[in-house]
Amino acid sequence: MTAIVEDAEAATAAPAKKVTGALLITLALLSAVAPLATDLYLSAFPQMVESLSTTASGVQLSLTGFLIGVSIGQLVFGPLSDRFGRMGPLLVGVVIYLASSAVAALAPTIAVLVLARLVQGLSGAAGMVISRAVISDIAEGEAAAQAFSLMMLVGGVAPVLGPLAGSAMLDAVGWRGLLWVIAAVGAVSLIFVAAFLRETHPKEKRMRQANGPGLRVLLTPVYIGNALALGFAFSTMMAYISASPFVYQTMMGMTELQYGLVFGANSLVLTVVGGLSAKLVQHHAPSRLARIGLLTNLGAIAAITVVAVLDLPAVFLVVPLAVAVGALGLVFGNTTALALGAVREASGLGSAGLGVLQFALAGVVASLVGVGGETTAVPMALTMLAGSLIAITAMAVAKRAHAGKRLRSS
């Protein structure tokens, strides 16, 4: 491992000075690898059941294994990138990802597939966690918020197009072909890393961190507040995503095509607002934009809750759901920048904390929204409302902690 890291450093001695367009695309591609690996093959599940002579739950386990791997992998690669630099662990992760992707595509049994997907998730997490750390290394404040918003704008296309692209290609290439496409995306990301990414965490910073506070850095109130704001804001979107098939298809009577179009439209709103945030942050503080996004999100969720509790026609949910999701475009990039800006001395560890929190809350939320069955939106609405309220409270705590820190330092 040490030898690989040293080789990577020798080949990438010049640190990056700014977040260029090419670097931003590279980081967005790295952060999109795991979401794409999650979404692209979903439409192939029935085909995989027959091909591998297994059950639906067996195939579902391949997705569960991947998600478990991503969660654990972030805790591994985040601290490793703080200790050994960004490039070495990232290259190791991408190479292992490519190898495990090939094994998954060639898997003769469901057991081999599940194991390969677990390793694929573990290694794919390197790109997710290190891409955030790289931005934190080379940008701060408004510049970091803008970069995070743009990265999420580019990377956000993957989960939107993934299911649609998978469905379109399935008949032509089969489920193994889709897994080869996932491997190909990993190969492209490796090429981009080699071409455009340089070491951003030099040895002197690693030495200072090695003698620093370690895990205690994550107890910084500003970091905790913004991390919780990000995590619980993300949970409102996961509640919507988990319940959306039932809300749109079962309750509103939409066809699969109509559902896909509405879901895609809401995702497009989120993407557009994220791009707008990258522009606005040049003139407005990231914390202000995040608060506006959270308050807008809360207002829309309040409307959703009223519609659900009063059992009004489900069609009244269409607009407030789009607003609730779209408003998060002002939240995700800005809260990420604010959280990691508070722990710049350990941004890899901080990035891992953000990722694990998001995945953990997503798992809890997915189970909560199905409590009431398929005929009511009340569980979704209440789950979203709780998440939004906690996010706003956490943001207020972070703001107060930041103000107190500035007062003490003045």
N, C-alpha and C positions, 0 to 999 in steps of 0.2 A: 504493500500500500504506500509506504513512504517513498519508494523508488518511483512509483507512478506519479506521485504528487510532485517530486522534485523535477522529473522530466517535464511535466506540464508547466511548472513555473519557469523552467529554462526556455521553453518555447513561447512563453507569453510574459516576458519580463516587463513590457511597457504597460503600466496600468491605464485603464480607460479614464478619460477626462470628462466626458459628458455622455448623456444618453442619446446617442445618434439614432437615426431612423433604422439603420441596419441592426444595431444592437437591440433596439426595442422590439423589432420583429423576431429576432432570435429568442429573446426572453419570453415573448408572447407565445412563440411556438413551443418552447419548453414547458410553459405553464399549461398549454392546451393539450399536451400529449396524454396526460392521465384522463381528463374529461372525454377526450375522443375515444380512448381505449375503453371507456365505460359505456358510451352511447352508441358507437358505430355498429356493434354486433347485436343489439337488443332485438331487432326484428328477426334475427336468425335463430332464436331460441327453439322454436318448434322443429326446425330442420336439424338442429344439433341433437335434440332428444332422440330423433330417429337414427341419425348417422352414428352416434356413439352408443346406441342401445342403452340409454339411461332414462332418468325421469326428469320432469320439469324442475323439481327441487334440486336435482343433481346439477343441472345446467345453471340454475340460479346460484348455486354455491360457487361457481366460477366467478360470478360478479361479486359475491360477498367476500371471497378470498382476495380479490383484487383490491376492494375497498379497505379491508383490514391491512393489507400490505402497504397501501398508500399512507394510512394513518401511522403505522409503525415506522415506515421509511422516513417520514418527515422528522421524527424524533432522532433518527440515526444520522441522516445526512445534514440536518441543520447544524448540530454541534460539531460534526466532522469538518464542515466547511469553515467554521470559526477557528478550529484548531489547525487544519492543514491548508487552508486557502480554498477558494471557490472552485478553481479549475480542476484540481485533482479528483476530489469526490464527485464532481459533476461528470467528468469523463468516465470514471469507473461506473457511475450509475447508468449513464446512457449506453455504455457497452453491454452491461449486464441486461439492460432493458431489451436491447436488440437480440441477444442470445435467448432470453426467455420468451420473447415474442415469436421467434422461429420455432421454439419447442412447442409453444401453444398452438401455432398454426399446423404443426405436424402431429399433434397429440393423438395417439392411437386409442386412448381410453379417457374417460371423464376424470379419473384420478390424476393422470398426468396433466390434463388440462387445468384442473383446479390448482395443482402445485405450481405449474408454470405461471398461471395468472397471479398467484400469491407473490412469487418472485418478481413478476412484471410490475406489480403494484409497489413493492418495496423499492425497486430501482427507479421506477418512473417518478417516485416522490422526489428524487434528487432535483429534477428540473423544476418542479413546483416550488420547493422551498428555497433553492439556491437562486432562482430568478428574482425572487423578492429581495433576497439578501444583497444581490449585486446592485440593484437600484438603490438600496439603503446605503451601500458603500460609496456610491459616486454622486448621490444627489440628496438634498435635504429640503425641508420646508415646502414651498410652493413648487419647486422644480421636481421634488420627489412625488408630490401629489399628482402633478401633471403626468409624470412618467407612469405611475401606477394606473391612473385612469386610462391612459392610452394603451398600456399593456393589456388591461382587462378588456378594452374595446376590441383589440385585435384578437386576443385569446378567447373572448366571449363568443366568437363566431362558431367555434368548434362544437360546444354542446347544443347549439341551435341547429347546425347543419348535420351533425352526426347521425341522428336517427333518420333524417330524410335521405341522406346519402347512402346509409346502410340499406334502407328499404329499396332504393333505386338500383343498387348494385347487386343485391342478394341473388336474384335469379341468374345473373350473368356469371358471377364468380363463386357463389356458394359461401358457406360460413367460413371455410378455411381461407378463401380469398379475402374476406373482410379482415381476418386476423393478419394476413400478409400486408394488407393496406396499413393496418396499425403499426406493423413492423417498419414499413416504408417511411411512415411519418417520423419514427424514431431515427431512421437513417438520415433523413433530411435534416432533422434537428442536430445530429452529430456534425454534419457538414457545415451548418450555420455556426455552430459553436466553434469549430476549428477556424472558420474564416473571420468571424467578427467579435468573438469574446476574448478578453484578456483578463489576467488576474487582477482583481480589484481589492483583495484583502492581503496586503503585503506582510512580510514576516514580522516587522516591528509592531504592527497592530496585533498580530497573534500573540506575541510575547507579552504585551501589555494585558491582553485579555487573560492569558494563562495565569497571571498573577493578580487578576481582578476578582470580582465578587462571585463569579460563576452563576449558578442558578438563581442566586438572590437578585440578579438584575431584573428578572421577570416579575419581581414583587413591586417594581416601580409603579406607583399609583397611576401615573399618566399612561403607562403601557397597559396596565390592567383595565383601566376604564375604556380606552379606545379599542382594546382587543375584545372586550365584552360587547361594546357597541357594534363592532364589526360582526362578531359571532352571532349575536341575537338578531341583528338586521338580516343576516344571511339565513337565519332560521325562519324568518317570515317568508322568504322566497322558497325555501325548501318545503314549507307547509303548503304553499300554493302549488308547487310542482307535484308533490305527492298526491294532492287531492284533485288536481286539475282534470285527469281523465274522467273521474266520476262527476265533477261539477259540470263540465262542458258536455260530456256525452250522455251520461245517465240522467242528470237533472235538466239539462237544456235540450237534450235530444239531438245533439250535433253528430254528424257522421265522422268517421276517422279522418277524412280529408279536411273537413271543416275544423275539427279540433286541432289538427296540425297547423292549419293556417292561422288560427287564433293564437295558439301557443307561440308560433313563430313571430307573429305581430307583436306580442307582448315582449318577447325577447329582443325584437328590433327596437322597441321603445327604450328598453334598458340600455341597449348598446348606444343609441343616439344620445341619451341623457349622459351616459358615461363620456362620450366625445365632447358634449357641451361642457361637462365639468372640467375637462382638460383645458378648455379655453377660458372658462370663468375663473379658474384658480390663478390665472395670471393677474387678476385684479381683486380677487376676494380671498380671504383666509380659508385654508382647507377646513378648519373647524367650523366656520360659519356655513360653508356649503354643506358639510355633513349634517349640521343641525337642521338646516332647511330641508334636506332630503329626508331626515328622520321624522320631522314634524309633518311633512307631506305624506309620508308613508303611514303615519299614525292616523291622520285625517281620513285617508282612503280606507284604512282598515276599520275605522269606526263606522264608516258607511257600510262596509261589507258585513260587519257584525249586526247592524240594525236590520239589513236585508235578511240575514240568516235567521236571527232570533225571531223576527216577526213573520218568518216564512213567506216573504214576498216572492213574486215570480223570479226565478233564478236568473233571467236575462238581465235584471238590474245589477247583477254582479260584474258584468262584462267591463264596464268603464272603471269602477273603483279598483278592480283587480289590475287593470293595465296601469293605473296611476300608482298603486302600491308597489308594483314591481318596477316600473320605470323610475320612481323616485330613488330607488337604491343605487342608480347610476351616480348620484351625488354622494353616496355614502361609502361604497366599497373602496375606491381608490384613495379617498381622503383619509378615512380612518386607518387604512393600512399604513399610509405615510406617517400619520401622527403616532401610531403605535410603535413602528420600527424606528422612528426618529427619536423616541425616548430611550431606546436601547441600542444605539449605534455601535457600542463596543461589543455587542454580542448579537448582531442582526440575524445570523444564521439560526441561533437558538430562538430568538424572538419570532422569526418567520415560522419556525417549526411549531411554536406555541399557537400562532394564529391558525395554521392549517389544521392542527389536531382539534382545536376548539370548534372549528367550523364543522369538521366531519363528525365529531361527537354529538354536537347539537343536531346535526342533520339526521343522525340515526334515531335520536330521541323523538324528534318532530315527526318523522315518517311513521312512527308507531302511534303517535297521539292522534293524527288526523283521521285515522281509520276507525276510531272508537265508536262513532255513531253510525257506521255502515255507509251505504252508498246513496242514501236518499236525503241527507241533510248536510248543509255546509257549516253548521254550528261548530263542530270540533275544529275545522280549518280556521274559521273566523276567530275563535277564542285563542287558539294556539298562536295565530298571527298577532293578535292583540297583546297577548302576554309578552311575546318576543319583542314587539315594537316598544312597549312601555319599559321593559328592562333595558333595551338599547339606548333609549333616550335618557334614562336615569344614569346609566354607566357613562354616557357622554358628558352629562352634567358633572359627575364626579371627576372625570378626567380634566374637564375645564377648570374646576376649582383647584385641583391638585397642581395644574400647570401654572395658574395664577399665583398660588402660594409659593411655588418654586421660584418664580420670577421675583416675587417680593422679597424672599430670603436672599436672593443673589444680588439684589440692588443695594 
